[in-house]
């Protein structure tokens, strides 16, 4: 199924939508959505290449998760690659590692900022 069709099905009825005010912006709490903005560009469910950064309780640092392209859609857990980044590495080094990991493999250069 194409990413555009998935977005058309998910955009109005999904459990991750957060509406705070009637006329204000619509946010999303879905995994893989780095900006928490409810739009196709930032959607972690509709896009094929997603990047998620979550705090790690095991190492005290961060976990960088990327979706493997071409994986079987029925095997959701196997389609995600996770890399643990230690907390004692320093903020600049962790930011550089994340930029290198995502840019070298062609993952979403629009989300680099």
Secondary structure as UniProt FT lines:
FT   HELIX           3..10
FT   TURN            15..16
FT   STRAND          17..19
FT   STRAND          26..28
FT   TURN            31..32
FT   TURN            40..42
FT   TURN            44..46
FT   STRAND          51..55
FT   TURN            57..59
FT   STRAND          62..67
FT   TURN            69..70
FT   TURN            73..74
FT   HELIX           77..79
FT   STRAND          80..85
FT   HELIX           87..89
FT   HELIX           91..104
FT   TURN            105..106
FT   HELIX           109..111
//
